[in-house]
Amino acid sequence: GVKGHRLIVTRGLQKDYRTDRVFGTEVSCWFVHNSGKGFIDGHYKDYFVPQLYSFLQRP
């Protein structure tokens, strides 16, 4: 948890149609319920790991 609060985070799969426009590529993602309001300083997107997106930048 963050700041002594329990944060509900679930893992999900999201379709990414940038690489495969027909079927889409399954991308693992994390959902923070209620956007973690009040629990996390700043916007929750600031806490997403950059490595999640780095593999999409293949040449």
VMD Tcl script that builds the backbone (N, CA, C; Angstrom):
set m [mol new atoms 177]
animate dup $m
set s [atomselect $m all]
$s set {name element resname resid chain x y z} {
  {N N GLY 1 A 0.829 -1.194 0.000}
  {CA C GLY 1 A 0.000 0.000 0.000}
  {C C GLY 1 A 0.867 1.248 0.000}
  {N N VAL 2 A 0.242 2.371 -0.275}
  {CA C VAL 2 A 0.945 3.640 -0.324}
  {C C VAL 2 A 0.384 4.540 0.767}
  {N N LYS 3 A 1.248 5.176 1.529}
  {CA C LYS 3 A 0.827 6.096 2.590}
  {C C LYS 3 A -0.094 5.410 3.599}
  {N N GLY 4 A 0.132 4.128 3.862}
  {CA C GLY 4 A -0.671 3.439 4.857}
  {C C GLY 4 A -2.053 3.051 4.369}
  {N N HIS 5 A -2.354 3.302 3.124}
  {CA C HIS 5 A -3.642 2.904 2.570}
  {C C HIS 5 A -3.462 1.678 1.703}
  {N N ARG 6 A -4.492 0.859 1.649}
  {CA C ARG 6 A -4.423 -0.296 0.753}
  {C C ARG 6 A -4.945 0.123 -0.610}
  {N N LEU 7 A -4.143 -0.143 -1.622}
  {CA C LEU 7 A -4.508 0.236 -2.980}
  {C C LEU 7 A -4.891 -1.021 -3.738}
  {N N ILE 8 A -6.043 -0.975 -4.381}
  {CA C ILE 8 A -6.478 -2.137 -5.141}
  {C C ILE 8 A -5.933 -2.031 -6.554}
  {N N VAL 9 A -5.074 -2.953 -6.907}
  {CA C VAL 9 A -4.479 -2.948 -8.239}
  {C C VAL 9 A -4.693 -4.312 -8.857}
  {N N THR 10 A -5.220 -4.340 -10.059}
  {CA C THR 10 A -5.414 -5.612 -10.736}
  {C C THR 10 A -4.649 -5.605 -12.039}
  {N N ARG 11 A -4.237 -6.788 -12.435}
  {CA C ARG 11 A -3.507 -6.909 -13.687}
  {C C ARG 11 A -4.496 -7.301 -14.769}
  {N N GLY 12 A -4.349 -6.717 -15.929}
  {CA C GLY 12 A -5.259 -7.036 -17.019}
  {C C GLY 12 A -4.527 -7.089 -18.334}
  {N N LEU 13 A -5.259 -7.486 -19.358}
  {CA C LEU 13 A -4.693 -7.504 -20.699}
  {C C LEU 13 A -5.410 -6.476 -21.544}
  {N N GLN 14 A -4.644 -5.712 -22.283}
  {CA C GLN 14 A -5.202 -4.687 -23.140}
  {C C GLN 14 A -4.751 -4.976 -24.556}
  {N N LYS 15 A -5.630 -4.740 -25.497}
  {CA C LYS 15 A -5.273 -4.977 -26.895}
  {C C LYS 15 A -4.543 -3.766 -27.457}
  {N N ASP 16 A -3.424 -4.040 -28.103}
  {CA C ASP 16 A -2.662 -2.973 -28.743}
  {C C ASP 16 A -2.752 -3.188 -30.245}
  {N N TYR 17 A -3.417 -2.259 -30.928}
  {CA C TYR 17 A -3.638 -2.415 -32.366}
  {C C TYR 17 A -2.608 -1.657 -33.197}
  {N N ARG 18 A -1.551 -1.147 -32.548}
  {CA C ARG 18 A -0.553 -0.399 -33.308}
  {C C ARG 18 A 0.318 -1.334 -34.135}
  {N N THR 19 A 0.596 -2.536 -33.592}
  {CA C THR 19 A 1.491 -3.440 -34.308}
  {C C THR 19 A 0.705 -4.411 -35.173}
  {N N ASP 20 A -0.445 -4.873 -34.652}
  {CA C ASP 20 A -1.265 -5.819 -35.410}
  {C C ASP 20 A -2.654 -5.232 -35.511}
  {N N ARG 21 A -2.977 -4.694 -36.673}
  {CA C ARG 21 A -4.230 -3.962 -36.806}
  {C C ARG 21 A -5.444 -4.874 -36.906}
  {N N VAL 22 A -5.223 -6.154 -37.186}
  {CA C VAL 22 A -6.361 -7.057 -37.342}
  {C C VAL 22 A -6.738 -7.703 -36.014}
  {N N PHE 23 A -5.781 -8.381 -35.415}
  {CA C PHE 23 A -6.083 -9.121 -34.199}
  {C C PHE 23 A -5.680 -8.354 -32.942}
  {N N GLY 24 A -4.702 -7.470 -33.086}
  {CA C GLY 24 A -4.230 -6.746 -31.920}
  {C C GLY 24 A -3.241 -7.583 -31.136}
  {N N THR 25 A -2.361 -6.912 -30.442}
  {CA C THR 25 A -1.380 -7.594 -29.618}
  {C C THR 25 A -1.776 -7.427 -28.160}
  {N N GLU 26 A -1.780 -8.522 -27.408}
  {CA C GLU 26 A -2.165 -8.423 -26.009}
  {C C GLU 26 A -1.034 -7.809 -25.204}
  {N N VAL 27 A -1.356 -6.751 -24.480}
  {CA C VAL 27 A -0.361 -6.042 -23.693}
  {C C VAL 27 A -0.778 -6.114 -22.230}
  {N N SER 28 A 0.141 -6.556 -21.377}
  {CA C SER 28 A -0.153 -6.597 -19.950}
  {C C SER 28 A -0.209 -5.178 -19.410}
  {N N CYS 29 A -1.163 -4.907 -18.565}
  {CA C CYS 29 A -1.254 -3.580 -17.982}
  {C C CYS 29 A -1.765 -3.713 -16.556}
  {N N TRP 30 A -1.615 -2.654 -15.802}
  {CA C TRP 30 A -2.067 -2.645 -14.421}
  {C C TRP 30 A -3.168 -1.609 -14.279}
  {N N PHE 31 A -4.238 -1.999 -13.631}
  {CA C PHE 31 A -5.330 -1.066 -13.389}
  {C C PHE 31 A -5.317 -0.667 -11.920}
  {N N VAL 32 A -5.217 0.637 -11.664}
  {CA C VAL 32 A -5.308 1.133 -10.293}
  {C C VAL 32 A -6.727 1.627 -10.103}
  {N N HIS 33 A -7.472 0.966 -9.231}
  {CA C HIS 33 A -8.874 1.308 -9.052}
  {C C HIS 33 A -9.021 2.674 -8.392}
  {N N ASN 34 A -10.019 3.412 -8.822}
  {CA C ASN 34 A -10.294 4.759 -8.322}
  {C C ASN 34 A -9.118 5.696 -8.571}
  {N N SER 35 A -8.272 5.346 -9.520}
  {CA C SER 35 A -7.103 6.143 -9.887}
  {C C SER 35 A -6.170 6.363 -8.705}
  {N N GLY 36 A -6.356 5.623 -7.617}
  {CA C GLY 36 A -5.500 5.811 -6.447}
  {C C GLY 36 A -5.640 7.199 -5.866}
  {N N LYS 37 A -6.828 7.786 -5.989}
  {CA C LYS 37 A -7.030 9.175 -5.564}
  {C C LYS 37 A -6.733 9.348 -4.082}
  {N N GLY 38 A -5.927 10.331 -3.791}
  {CA C GLY 38 A -5.599 10.636 -2.410}
  {C C GLY 38 A -4.505 9.747 -1.849}
  {N N PHE 39 A -4.203 8.647 -2.516}
  {CA C PHE 39 A -3.200 7.726 -2.005}
  {C C PHE 39 A -1.842 7.994 -2.632}
  {N N ILE 40 A -1.846 8.438 -3.867}
  {CA C ILE 40 A -0.600 8.638 -4.595}
  {C C ILE 40 A -0.437 10.117 -4.913}
  {N N ASP 41 A 0.755 10.635 -4.665}
  {CA C ASP 41 A 1.024 12.028 -5.018}
  {C C ASP 41 A 1.146 12.150 -6.522}
  {N N GLY 42 A 0.492 13.145 -7.081}
  {CA C GLY 42 A 0.554 13.336 -8.521}
  {C C GLY 42 A -0.409 12.404 -9.225}
  {N N HIS 43 A -0.342 12.376 -10.528}
  {CA C HIS 43 A -1.241 11.546 -11.310}
  {C C HIS 43 A -0.704 10.133 -11.379}
  {N N TYR 44 A -1.605 9.154 -11.370}
  {CA C TYR 44 A -1.158 7.768 -11.298}
  {C C TYR 44 A -0.347 7.356 -12.512}
  {N N LYS 45 A -0.528 8.072 -13.640}
  {CA C LYS 45 A 0.231 7.706 -14.833}
  {C C LYS 45 A 1.720 7.981 -14.654}
  {N N ASP 46 A 2.055 8.850 -13.700}
  {CA C ASP 46 A 3.471 9.113 -13.440}
  {C C ASP 46 A 4.165 7.887 -12.856}
  {N N TYR 47 A 3.372 6.944 -12.363}
  {CA C TYR 47 A 3.943 5.794 -11.685}
  {C C TYR 47 A 4.035 4.572 -12.578}
  {N N PHE 48 A 3.533 4.664 -13.797}
  {CA C PHE 48 A 3.643 3.534 -14.712}
  {C C PHE 48 A 5.097 3.346 -15.119}
  {N N VAL 49 A 5.500 2.096 -15.167}
  {CA C VAL 49 A 6.901 1.785 -15.456}
  {C C VAL 49 A 7.191 2.044 -16.929}
  {N N PRO 50 A 8.214 2.850 -17.220}
  {CA C PRO 50 A 8.540 3.165 -18.625}
  {C C PRO 50 A 8.867 1.921 -19.438}
  {N N GLN 51 A 9.384 0.877 -18.795}
  {CA C GLN 51 A 9.747 -0.330 -19.527}
  {C C GLN 51 A 8.539 -0.985 -20.176}
  {N N LEU 52 A 7.343 -0.704 -19.681}
  {CA C LEU 52 A 6.147 -1.288 -20.276}
  {C C LEU 52 A 5.988 -0.835 -21.721}
  {N N TYR 53 A 6.459 0.376 -22.002}
  {CA C TYR 53 A 6.256 0.930 -23.332}
  {C C TYR 53 A 7.497 0.840 -24.199}
  {N N SER 54 A 8.637 0.543 -23.594}
  {CA C SER 54 A 9.881 0.560 -24.356}
  {C C SER 54 A 9.899 -0.529 -25.418}
  {N N PHE 55 A 9.219 -1.664 -25.149}
  {CA C PHE 55 A 9.271 -2.752 -26.122}
  {C C PHE 55 A 8.449 -2.432 -27.364}
  {N N LEU 56 A 7.596 -1.418 -27.270}
  {CA C LEU 56 A 6.800 -1.040 -28.437}
  {C C LEU 56 A 7.620 -0.213 -29.421}
  {N N GLN 57 A 8.788 0.246 -28.988}
  {CA C GLN 57 A 9.605 1.115 -29.837}
  {C C GLN 57 A 10.657 0.320 -30.598}
  {N N ARG 58 A 10.322 -0.917 -30.970}
  {CA C ARG 58 A 11.293 -1.692 -31.740}
  {C C ARG 58 A 11.465 -1.083 -33.120}
  {N N PRO 59 A 12.657 -1.183 -33.702}
  {CA C PRO 59 A 12.896 -0.654 -35.050}
  {C C PRO 59 A 12.192 -1.502 -36.102}
}
mol reanalyze $m
mol bondsrecalc $m
mol representation Tube
mol addrep $m
